Amino acid sequence: MSAQTAKMTGLLDKLRLSFEAAIASGDGVDAVALVWTDNDGEWQELFPALRAVMPQVYRVGAYDPGNNTGPAIWLKCIVDRSLPEAPAAGVTPILYLPGVSRQELRAAEDCRPAYQPLIELQYRGRVWHQQNGRDWTVEAFLGSEDGLGLDIAQDNRTREAMIRALPLLADTDLSALRGRRLDADDFDKLAVSDPVRDVLRWMGSPETFRKSLDDARWQSFCNVCKSEFKFNPDQEGTATAGAAILAGDSMWERVWKRYCESPRLYPGIPDLLRQPGAGQGKLTFDQSRNPAANEDAEARLRRQLTDAVAIPHHEACEAILALEKDHSERREWVWTSLGLSPCAEALAPLAQLAQFARTPLGGADVLSIAALYGGAWSCGLR
């Protein structure tokens, strides 16, 4: 194996090598085309990425020459080099046939009329298939030593996740997937590279987030949520996720901590956690996660500060210090960083002032009084 070949660890590189090996497999006879049958259409989502690096790949389908797609008779013209879309001389066209099996082409009389023009190409060209003669399925190619040689779990859920992740595998360094058994979660995580971030994005704006994903990626996101967070966004709304955060469920700790790190990135979260349904049926032990609890405390503090104006000076100082003891922890809550705790923030310098104001300024002389006043000044008080 050459040094260049050894470096080819990506899916597209391996496909290129496999195609080239199939084209060169004849006994010195040039192939006019490589026929790629795919009865179940498993490879279709990979076609755009493959065509970008191998422009000699064409697909049977509705006439769309700009995307290298057209009916069987158009593909025949490509092979015969009678169209401008044909590849350069010396480059063998690869004809991808989703929905067509090798067996159908070989059963010439029973082949559907739409594909009968392609029957003879399996004799003038080559057919890309496994050593046992079967079509290359995605599972077979990814798991075979003739393909990628990955260790893949043999279950339906893994197969479905693998097909969904196929376009992402084109951009993935597959060396990170070797040396361990891959299951559905491994493939789904390719589509959801940062599940905590995506859960927060979904919670903050579910409709916008859903529209940003195609069906395959949405299904991968749902599967990762079921696996890591034990809920299904398809069946349970954002209120379920909000309740889990408010209840302090251990598996949601990563989500809450990430939110606290950058709360402004997810502006819809406070409104979600304010909803009555978000905490329904759950006991909330950590009030710091509940914006409604913070807002209730703010309203109560505002009333208490207003009431302190009407009481004697010494009592007001004591009241302010008591309020500081009750509310100081709220300045550490995430809601303060969002500007939702203005009274708690104002209470900090007010409590410092109350502490100094409890003892009248005095001294043996003016300089002593000034020194005491300067101490208060140094604390940011006027």
Secondary structure, 3 states (H helix, E strand, C coil): CCHHHHCCCCHHHHHHHHHHHHHCCCCCCCCCCEEEEECCCCCHHHHHHHHHHCCCEEEECCCEHHHCEECHHHHHHHHCCCCCCCCCCCCCCEEEEECCCHHHHHCHHHCCHHHHHHCCHHHHCEECECCCCCECCHHHHHHCCCCCCCEECCCHHHHHHHHHCHHHHCCCCHHHHCCCEECHHHHHHHHCCCHHHHHHHHHHCHHHHHHCCCHHHHHHHHHHHHHHCCCCCCCCCHHHHHHHHHHCCHHHHHHHHHHHHCHHHCCCHHHHHHCHHHHCCCCCCCHHHCHHHHHHHHHHHHHHHHHHCCCCHHHHHHHHHHHHHHHHHHHHCHHHHCCCCHHHHHHHHHHHHHHHHCCCCCCCCHHHHHHHHHHHHHCCCC
